[in-house]
């Protein structure tokens, strides 16, 4: 995964009682991948960082040439800096990949 890759966050489960599942996909770009912390830093494109819940499990899909890489995890931090609207996404179950050529067959 490289900086600049397109990414999409989709809520899979809410952890707060009484909260509704947010079905809206949030479009991002990969800013940085921290292997040691197992975290992906994402730049949120069109929405405000407060639109995403810190009390939810999200699926993150990252577009890499001819395949998508998926993982699930939680947003641990959300803030603004000179690079934009940053989300720190902590990976919980590792990555899995789907090869788009083999899926289409």
Secondary structure, 3 states (H helix, E strand, C coil): CCCCCEEEEEEEEECCCCCCCCCCCEEEEEEEEECCCCEEEEEECCCCHHHCCCCEEEEEEEEECCEEEEEEEEEEEEEEECCEEEEEEEECCCCEEEEHHHHHC
